[in-house]
Amino acid sequence: MSVSSLGYVVIETRDLAAWQEYGTQILGAMESPSGDPDVLFLRVDDRPFRFWIRKGEREAFVAPGWEFASKEAFDAAIARLEAAGRPVERAGIMEARGRKVYELARSSDPCGNGFELFYGRFYDYAPFVSPAAVSRFVTGDNGDMGLGHVVLTAPAFEETHAFYKEVLGFGDTDLGRFFLAGGGPDDAGIGFAFMHARNGRHHSLALGQMPESPNGAVHMMLEVGTLEDVGRAYDRVLKSKGKVPLSATLGRHVNDKMTSFYMRTPGGFDIEYGWNGLVIDPDTWVPTTSLGVSDWGHKWAHEKDD
């Protein structure tokens, strides 16, 4: 009765046009009709949207939309949230229809990170055609691996990690521990929890033991079909001449084997754009603890040259 995948993300912006240009021309996502001039739909597969972007008063990542496989799994998750003392808001039928789902609810984790829960899939059967000639976005068979992953901050790390395991049913994939103060006996390190949903993606959620993000998320990840897709997107970012800031250079992570780079979104958080992520069996995977981040590359913009 756990989360099956990351279904979509909800974003708020003061500038829908900036997100439309960024989403279609840099990411290579396809704009889809939303029926509302204040909402932008961006799709990456055969779902009507995977990005739900609304016009508002701020620039922020608002919430991931966690998908459940059935009404029974959805209702059981809401019951666990209520038993854990978390607030739950059930959306009305028209709002659920606006999200293209059967039922929709909202809640938050112990650190205040909001999220949406839903079950039921709507399809419009329009073929996905990338305006930037991306070969495909990797979302699994019938979209079962979901949009990608999101990384959230969790100052109350242990409590929040336990919440996602016990209440929403995520499993541990990799429990990173990064020692930034020399690694001595008094260095507790920075904790990261990379957590999988009920699918083969290495992680759909990661939590970082860091102060609250001012933009609502640290980053989210999109996976594409070929290394060439990554390279061409990298070139598009460079050709923007700083309009789309490069947050981290091309590199390869040690835990999920993703070859990727990071770029800033109009909302202030980052998108990791990658290829060839590790696929796991969520039923048999034994959690690891990674002491490093990348095999090579991923030099961050704030890092100084040696």
N, C-alpha and C positions, 0 to 999 in steps of 0.2 A: 504493500500500500504506500510506496514511496513515489517521489517525483520521477516522472519518466523522462523528461527532457526540458531544456530551456526553449520555451515556445516562441517568445518574442521579448522585446524590450520596449519600455515606455520612456520617452524623452520629452522634455519641455524646452522650448526655445522662443526667443524673441524674434528670430529671423528664419522663417520657414524656407525662404529662397536660398539662404546659405546652406542649409541642410540638403535641400534638393540638389544643388550643384555639387556639393561634397559627396552625397550618397550616390549619385548617378555617374559623375565624371571621375571621381577619385576611387571610390569603393567599387564602382561597376554594378551597383544594385539597380533594380528596375523600378521606376515609379509606377504605382498602381492607383486607380481611382478610389478615393476614400468616400466621396459623397459629401464631404464637409470641407469648406475652404480653409478652415483653421486646423485641419489634420492632414499630415503627409504620410502616405503609405509607401514604404520601400520594401520590395520583395527580393528574395534571393533564390527562391525555388517555386514550387507549385502552390504554396500557401498565398492567400491574398496579400499578406504583409508579414514581415518579421520585425520591422521597425515601425512603431506607432509613435509619431512625432506630432505633438500638439503645440499650437501657438500659445504663449503665456508670458509671464512677467519675469522669467529667469532662464538661465542656461543651466540645465541639469539633467543628469541621468536620474529618472524618477523611480523605476522599478523593473526588475526582471519579471517575466510572466512564466511561472512554473506550470508545466503541463502534467496532468494525471491521465492515466489510461482509461479510467471509467468513472462513473458517478460514485460507485462504491468507494473507490480510492480517494476521490475528491472529498466526499462526506467524512470519511475516516480521518483525513488530514485536518479538516475543520474541527472535528471533535477533539483531536489531540491538541490543536492550538488553543481551544477554549479551556481544556483541562490544564494546560500549562500556564493559563492566565494571560495569554496574549489577546489583544483586541482583534476582533474579526468583523469585517463589514461585508455583507453580501450585496452584490450589485443587482440592480433591477434587470428585467428581461431585455429592455431596449439597450441598455448599456452593454450587456453581454452580447447582443446581436452586433453592436458596433465593434466589438472585439472579434467577431466571427467565431464565437464559442457558444456552448450550450449553457454553462453556468460559470459565474465569475465571482471571486471574493478577494478581499484585500486584508493584509495583516502586516506585521513587522517582526523583526528579530530582536533579541535583547539589546542590541546596540542602536536600534531605531531604524535600521535599513528596511525600507518598505519593499513589499513584493506583492504580486498578484498570483492567484491560483485559478486554474480553470481545467475543464475537460471538454471534449468535443471539438471536432475539426470541421471547418468549412473550406471548400475548394471552389474556385471559379474556373478551373481548367484552362486558364490562359497560359500559353507557353512562356517560360522565362527566357528573355532575350536581354543579355547584358549590353547596355549602351557603351561600355568600355571594352567589349569583346572578352570579358572574363569567361573562361571555358565552362566553369560551373562553380557553385559554392557547395561545400561538403556539408550536407545535413542528414545523410544516411538514407537508407531505403524507406520510402514513404515519409521522410522527414524525421525518422525515429531517433536520430542522434541530436536533433535540435539545432538551434541557430549557431551555437558555439559555446563560449563560456563568459562568465562575468567574474570580476575580482572586486571584492568589497573590503572595506576596513572594518576591523573588529577590536576596538580597544579592550573590551571585556572578552578576551579571546577564548578562554576555556569555556565560559558559559555559552558563548555564541556558537562555538564549535559543537558542543554537546546538543544545543538546540537543533541544529540542522541534522544531526544524526538521529536524535531520539524523536523529534517531532515531525520532521519532513522526510526522514528516511534516507538521507544521503549516506553514501559509504566513503570511507577514507581511501584515497589512492596514494597520496604522498604527503607526509607530514614534515615539511621542510623546517629546518632550524638553521638560521644564518647568524653567525657570530661576528659582530661588527666592532667589538671592543677588545679584540685579541684572543677571545676564547678561553680566558682563564676561569678559575673556579667561581669568580664573582660575576662572570658574564653569562646572564641567562639566555642571551640570544633573542632573536626576533622569530616568532612562530608564524608559520604559514600552514594552512590546511587546504590541500587540493582534494576536492570531493567529487565523486561521480554520482550521477543519477542512474536510473535503470536502463542504461544503454552503454555502448562500447566506447564513448568518448572518454579520454583519460580524465578530464574533469570538466564539469559544467559550472562549477562554483569553486572559487578560491577565497579564503579569508586571510587577511593579513593583520598581524598584531601591530597596528599603526593607528595614529590619531585619525579622527573622522575626516573623510575626504570632503573638501568644499564643493566638489562637483557631483557628489552622490555615488561615484564609483571610481576605482583606480583605473580600470580599463575593461573592455570587453574584447572578445576574439572572434574573428571570422576566418574560416578555413576555406581555401580555394583548391581547385582540382590539380593544378600543375605548378611546378617551380617557376615556369615562365609567367604564370599569372601574378605571382609574387613580384618577380623582377619588373614586370611592366607597371604594376602599381607603384613600386619603389620609384621608377622613373617618373611617373605622373606626379608624385609628391615632390621630387627634386625639381621638375619643370615648373611647379607652382611658384618657385622662387620665394619661398617662405610663407606664402599664403596658407599653405597647409604645413605646419611645423613638423619636422621629423623629430620624434621623441627618442628613438633608439635605432641604431643601425641594424642591418641584416645580421642575424645570428641564429644559433640552434640551441634550444633548451635541453638540459640534461634529463629532466623527468618525463616530459611528454614528447620529446624528440621533434618538436615543431621547429621548422625553419621559418623565420618570421622577421618582421620589423614592426616598429611602433610609430604611430602618427597621432597628432592631436586632432580632435574633432572640434566642430564649432561650439560644442557644449563644454569644452574645457577638459574633459576626460580623454583617455587615449583609446585607440583601437589597435589591437595586435592583428596583423594581417599575415596569415601563415599557410603552410603546406605540410602535408605528410605527418600529421600528428599520430601518436601512438593510439592504437585501438586495443582495448582491454576486454576481458570477460568479467563483468561486474560480480558474477557469482563465485569466481575462484581467485580473484586478484588478492594478493597479500600486500598490505601497505608497505611502502618504502619510506625512508627518511633521507632526503637529498640535502647535502651540505654545500652544494653549489647551485648556480642558476643556469649557466650556459656553457656548452662545450667551447664555443668560440663566438665572437661578435657580440651583438647587443650592447654596444657602447652607448651609454645614455648621454643626452644632450648636455646635462649638467656636469658630467665628468670632465676633469681637466686632462689635457694631453700629458703623457709621461715625459 
